[in-house]
């Protein structure tokens, strides 16, 4: 029986590593640097070894590893955190005198974890990368302003390395403040990509995959992005191809996770970062049947590679993190996120009911977090930013543009039925959504499939419009605002014919100056700029854009409009607030405020 030292066991991803290796028949020594390590409360470690925290002393850390290797006759040392991978690679020549060290070279680990390097790598192999400005040695405000003119808000501000600490900003003052806070260590300004986080996990040998897995995030620790709190298996040939392309180019050996964002509107994949280490959502892959810890040790100790890996289609929830991350936002938010992240089975959660001491500790931790939830914290139904208040009270509002479905009205369209029909007709691919398929056909100039998909969905949209009735309050508000010489436009991913019918049924068609449906363009920013051009409004126009998605918010910023999100969803309201964007749970509420402000002007 081989002895495996796992360092350090204070990370959440250490748990599946230790469990995996124990079940594989290895003797597992858990290296700990704190007495509150989760590994101490588990049946899977065979023994514990004290490892010095590397952030306190690099040399003492390495010395403690050597000591643990000698004392426990360790055959292989499995790193867990990025700093563990980094320092094991840095001192690999020394450590390999005592045990196998399953990491690639120090130079490669450093390069791959650098956002600067990742951007250059993506460009060299034709992989999309968010537009990025690197400020490494000095802060050039002229460059910052030029970048802002090109990309627009919102922006993501982060550091270069593994602990990038991303922050989302949507105004110039916050941007400069964040840059100044990070200037010493280098700053990266990046385009905000709206979409879902997906990942390609791999164990590779000189750039050739040994084991692979893909995931998609369902919910994240932060409403705008971050570590997974629920994720699922993902089967996407395009993502697989992109991941393999990067692994092959780097010639990497070891475990690695490559993070992408699948852009919501186009379905394009953007490389976000390369992690030459074990990743936070490792337990999902392990539960789905792709046992990376075991494969890594088997490969380095025995030269064995898994022959066939059946992958299960599952989801996994980190329930304790769900509760600890969202309890601070109040009970309503917590209930909503828990409903979204509940596991299909307790076995597919970090509660680990098959490990009694761990289950007990996790349950106590979750209970303690629940008890801290405050009923006094509430996400208000309406929130107005200073920018929107200034527009209403200090300037002349002359333009309102709104999305239709999900904003003005909720159309009763059986999207699952529609999607299945489109799949059977070969009009969309299994790993692509309906809207992104429209956009891809549009950008490629493929008129025939675009038109066929358009006609298929239009019938359902027309039927949904027929179910609508006149909204007297909405009609009166549109009329009152229109009397103040405000232009109205509606932009929609629905067909123009369906939009016209919906607005007519609601009793507001006569107050709308311009309608842009997907017939004209399915791209939201182009739809906004086209609507403004069609109304003949000269800059500087002063307008508001209502929408229900982050795509709407980003397009509004780019079009020079003040965004306002319409949503009843608490998590989506948190997203808006984090971006310093106004929101309301109903469009009539914000229209009442606008109407009142215009009457007082």
N, C-alpha and C positions, 0 to 999 in steps of 0.2 A: 504494500500500500504506500503510494507516494504521499509526501507531506507538502501541503500548499499553504503558504503564508499570504493572506489577503490583507492589503494595506491601502487605505485605512478604513476600518469598518464603521466609521461615524457617518458615512454617506448613506442615503436611502437606497442607492443602487448597489450597495454592498450586500444587502439582504439576499436578492436573487443569486448573486455570485456565490455566496456562502452556501445557500440551499442547494444550488445546482451541483456544486463540487462535492458536497456531502452525499447527495443522492447518487452521484456518479462513482462513489466508492473511495474518494480521496479523503485523507485526514486533513481537516481544515483548521488552521491556526488563524484566528481573527486578530489582526493587529489593531489595537485601540490606543487612542491618545486622550480619552476622556472617560469618566466613569458613568456618563449618561449615554453611552453608545447603545444603539438599538440592538447590536449583536449580543450584548450582555443578557438580553431578555429573549433568548431563542434556544431551541433544542438543537440547532444545526452546527454551531461551532464545536469542535472537539476540544479546543484549548484556546487560551488567550495569551497574547504577548503585548507588552507595553512598547509602543512606538512613539518617539518624540515628535511633537508637532513640527512639521517642516518650516512653518512660518516663524517659529521661535528660533530655530537653529538648523541650518541646512546640514552642517557637518554632524551634529548630534543625531539628527534624523537618520542619516546614512549609517552612523555607528550603531544605532539601536536596531536597525534592520539586520546588519551583519551579526549582531549579538543574538537576535531572535533566530536567525538562520542556523547559527552554530548550536544554540541550545536545543532547537527542535528538529535538527537534522532535515532542514527544509530543502526540497528538491526544486521548487519553482516559486517565485514571488509574483503574485498577481496584483497589479496596482488598480486602484479604484478611481480616485479623483484626478483631475488634470495635473495638479502639482506633483502627485505621485508618479504619473507617467513621465512628466517632464524631468524630475530629478533621478528617476531610475534610468532614464535614457542618458542623462548627463554623466552619471557615475556607473554606467553599464560595464565598462572595462574592469572596474574594481569589483563590483557586485557579482559579476559572472565567474569570479574565482570561487565563489561559494555556492551559487544556485543559478538556475536558468532565469533569465530576465526577458519576458515576452513583449518587448517593445522595439520599435524601430529606432533609428538614429536620433540623437538630440537635435541636430540641425533640421531634420524633417519634421519632428514634432513642433519645433518652434515656428517653422515656416507655415505649416498647415493651419496652425491656430491663429495666425496673423491675418486680420481682415484685409490688410493691404495686399498680402500675397494672394489671398482667396479671390480678390477682385481681378488681379492680373491673370491668375490661372483661368478664371471663368472666361475672360476676354480671349485668351489664347486658344481655347478649345470650342468657342462658339456657344457657351452657356450663358443665359441671361443673368445679369447681376444688377441690383438696384443702382441707379445713378448715385454716385458717391463722391464726396469731397473729403480728402484726407488732409488734416492739419496737424503735421507732425512736429515741426520745429518752431514755427511762428504762426500767429493768428493774423491772417491777411483779410481784413474786413471787405476789401474790394472783391476778393475771390468769393467770400461768403455771400455777398449781395448778388454777384453774378450767378452763383449756383442757385440761389433762391429765386432769381428771375427765371431760370431755366426749369427748375423742378417744382417750385411752389410749396406751400404748406399742405398738410402737416409734414414735419420732418422727424426722423429718428436721430437722436444724438447718442453716441456710444463710444466706448473705448476700443482699443485695437486688439487686445488679447482675449483670453478665455472669459474673464470676468468683465464683460463689456458694459454691464449696467445700463441697458437702453432706457432712454427717456423720450417721450413723445412731446413735441412742441408745435404750436400752431400760431405763434405770433413772434415778432422780431425781438421784443424785450426779453421774453423767456428764452429765446434762442441764444442771445448774447450772454445772458446770465449763465446758462448751462455750459456754453463754450468756455467762459472764464473759470468756471469751477473745475473744468477738466483740462485746461490748457497745459498744465505741467506735464501730464502723461501722454498727451496727444489726443486729438479729437477726430471722430469720424462723423460726418453729416451724411445721412442717407435718406433717399426717397422712401416715403411710407408706402409699402406694398399692401394693398387690401387683399386678403385672401386667407386660405387655410394653411396651417403649418403641416408639412409632411416631411418624412425622413427616410433616408436609405441607410440601413445598418449593414455592416459588412465585416467579416473576418477575411483578410486577403493575404496572399503570398506573392510578394514581388509584383503587385498590381493585378493579380488574378484572383477573383473571388473564390473563397472556400465555402462560405456560408453567407446567405443574404436574407434580408427581411425589410419590409417597408411598412410604415405606419402613417396614420393621419390623426391629427389632434381634433378632439371633439370639444374639449374645454381646457382652458389654461389658467395658470395660477394668477395671472393678471388679465382683466377683461380685454385688453388690447394685445395680449401676447405674452409668451413666457413658457415656463416648463409645463408639461402636460399634467392635468389632474384627471383627465379621461382621454384615452386614445384607443384606436382600433387598428386591426390588421388592414393593410392596404395592398391592392393588387393593380398595379398600373405600369404597363409596358414602357411608357414614355419616361416615367420616373426611374425605372430600372435601368434604362439605357443611359440616362444622364449620370446616374450614380456610378455605373460601370466605367463610363468615359473618364470621370475624374479619378477613380481608383487606378485605372490603367495608366493615365498620364503621370500620376505621382509615383507609381511603382511601389506603393506602400505595402508594408507587411505588419499585420496586427489587426486590432479591432478599431473601427472608425465609424462615426455617424456623420452623415452629410445632410445638413438641414436645408430644406427649400421652402419657399412660399408658392403655393399655386394661386396665381392671381385670379380674383373672383370674376372679373369681367371677361378676360381673354382666355383664361385657363393656362396661360404661359407659366413655366416654372422659373423661379428666380433663386439662384444660389444665395443662401443667407450666411452660412458659415460651415466650416469643416472642423469636426471635433475628433482629433486622433486619440481617442480615449473611450472608456465606457460612458454611456449616456444615461440620462435620468429615467427614460422610459424603457430601460432594459428589461424590466420584469414583464412587460407586455410581450416582447419577443420570446422570452423564456416560457411563459404560459401558453404561447401559441405554438410551441414545439421547436423553436429555433434556439438551441441551448448554447449561446455564444460562450459563456464561461467554460463549459466543459470542452467545447470545440477548441478554444484557445489553448487550454492546458494539454489536451490530447495531441494537438498539432505540435506544440513546442517540446513536449516531453517524449512523445512516441512517434512523431511524424505522421500521425493518422489524420485523415480528412473524412468528414461525414459523406457517406455515399449517396444517400437520398434523404431529403428533409421534407416530410409532409407538413405543410403550414396550415394551422387552424385559423378560421375566420372568427376572431373574437374581439371583444373590447375589454379594457382593464381600467379600473378606477383607483385613484389614490385618495380614498375617502377622508383620511385624517388631514390631508393637505387641503382638500375642498373646504372642510370646516374651519381649519385654522386660518386659511387665506381670506375667506369671505364672511366670517362671523362679525368682523369689524364693521361691515356695511349694514348690519341690521337684519332683523328676522325675515323680512320680505325677500331680500336678496338671497339670503341663505337658503330659504325654502326653494326658491327658483333654481339655484345652482345645484342643490342636492337632487332635485327631481331630474335635472338634466344629466347628472353624473352617476346616478345609482347603478351599481354593477348588475349584470344579468345573473350573477351568482356570487355569493360571498367568497368563493374560491378565486374569483377574478378581481380581487381587491387587496389593498395593502393591510387589511385587518388580519389576514392569515389565521383563519379559525382552526387549521390543522396544527398550529404551533401555539399551544396553550399559554406559555409565558408571554409570547409576543402579542397574541390576541388580547390578553389582559391589559398589557401596557398600552397598546394602541387604543383600546376601548376607553381606558381611563383618560388618555390624552384627548380623544375626540369628545368625551363628556366634559372635560375641563374647558375645552374650546367652546362647546355649546353653552356652557354656563356663563361664559364671558360675553355672549351675544346680547347686545343691548336692544331693547324694544324702543328706546328713545331715538336711535339712529334711524332715519327714514330717508329714502330717496324721493324727493318731492316730485309731483306729477308734471311740473313745469319749471324750467330753468332758463333764464335769459342772461347771456353774457353781456359784458359792458359794451362790446362792439355792436350787438343788436340793439341794446337800449339807446346807445348814442345815435344809431341810424334812425330810430323812431322819434327821438326827442330833440335831436340837434340838427338833423339833415333832412333832405327831401327824398323820401322813398318814391321811386318811380317805376319799380319793376318787381314782380313776384313770379317766380317760376316754381312749379310743383311737379313732382312725380305723381302718378295716378294710383296704381295698385299698392296697397300697404300704407299709403299716405293720405290721399283724399278719401279713398274707399277701399274696402277689402273685397276683392272679387272671389267668388266661390267657384274656383276652377279645380277640378280633380287632377292635380298635377301628377300623382302617381300613375293614374290611368293614361294621361297624356304622354308621360315619359315612356311607359311600356309600349305604347303605339309607335312612338318615334323610334324606339329601339328595334322593334319588329320590322319597321319600314327601312331600317338601315340609315336613318337620318341623323342619329347621334350615336356616339360610341359609349360603351358601358362606363368608362371612367371619366366621361365628360357630362356637364350639365347642359340644359337646354339653352340658356342664355349665352354661355361661352361658345356653344356650337353655332349660334347665330353670328356671333362676333367673328369666329374663325372663318366661316363661309364668306362673310362680308369682306374681311381683310384680304382673303385669297381671291376674291372676285368670282366665287362659285355661285352663280345666280340660280342654277337649277335646284340644288338641294336646299338653298336658302328659301326659295319660293315655295317648295313642297312643304318644308317644315313650317313656314309662315302660314300657309293655307290650312294645314292640319290644326294648328293651335288657334287660329283665328275663329274657327267655328265654336270652340269652347269659350273663347272670350266673348263672342257675340251672345251666346246663351247666358253667360254670367251677367252681362250687361242688362239683359231682359228682366233679370230678377231684381234690379234696383228700382227705387222709388224716389220721388222728389224729396230733397232734404231742405225744408223751409229755412232752417237756421243758416245752413251753408249758403243757400241762395241769397238770403238777405245780407250776409256778410260780404259775399263777393260783390253784390250790387253797391253796398255802402263804400267799399274800398275803391271800386271802379269809378265812382263819382268823384273821387279825389285825384283823378287823372293818373292812376296807377295802371301800368300794363300787366296783363296776366298771360302766362304761357304754361302749357302742360307738356312735359316731355315724358315719354313712356316707352318701355320695352314691349308694350302691347301694340297691336296693329292700329294704324290711324283710324280705320273704320270703327274698331271697337272702342277707342278712346272717345270718338265723337258720340257714339251711342251712349256710353256711360255718362258723359257730361250732360247730354240731353236728358237722360232719365233722372239725373240728380237735380236738374233745373238750373245749371250754371253755364251751359254752353254759350249763351249769348254774351257772357262777360269775359270769355277767353279769346284773346287776340290771335294766338298762334298755337298750333298743335304739332308736335313732332313725335311720330310713332317710329317703330323699328323699320317701317318701310323706307324712311328717309335715312336713318342711321341707328344701329343698335348700341353705339358707343355713347356713353353718357356725356362726356365732356364735349364731344362734337355736337351732340343734340343741344346742349346749353348754348354753345357759341352760335349755332345755326339759328336758334330761336331768337337770340339777341339781335343778330344780323337781320333777320326777317322782320323784326319789329322796327328796325331803323333807329334804334336808340344809340346816340353817340356817347362815347366815354367823356367824362366819368359817369357811368350809370351807377345808381345806388339801389341795389336789389337784394332780395332774399331768395334762397332756394330751399324748398321743403323736400325732404326725402326720407326714406326709412332705412337706408343702408349706408355703410361706410364708403361705398363707391360713390354715392350721391354727395357725401360730405367732401371727399377728396376732389371730385369734379367741380363742386361749388367753389372751393378755394382757388382752384386753377382758373376758373372763369371769372374771378374777381367778385364773386357773390358772397353774401353772408349766409353760411349754412345753418339750418335748423332741422334737427332730426325729429321725426314723428314716430314714436314708439311707446307701447305699453310695457315693453320688456325691461325689467330692472337692470339686467346686465348691459343691455344696449344703452341705457341711460348713463350707466357708469362709464362706458366707452366714450360717449359724447362729452361727459364732464371732464374726463381725463384729457380729451383733445381741446378743452375749452370751447365747446360747441353748444349752442342752445338746443333745448329739446322740449317737447310737449307730448303728452300721452294722447292728444287728440288735436287735429288741425284746427278745429273750431275755436279751441281755447286761445291759440296764438293769433288767429284771425280776429278774435274779439279785442285782444290787446292792440293789434295793429289798427283796427277800425277806430278804437277809442283815441289812440295817439294821433291819428290823422284828423279826427274831429277837433282835437285840441290845438292843432297846428294852425 
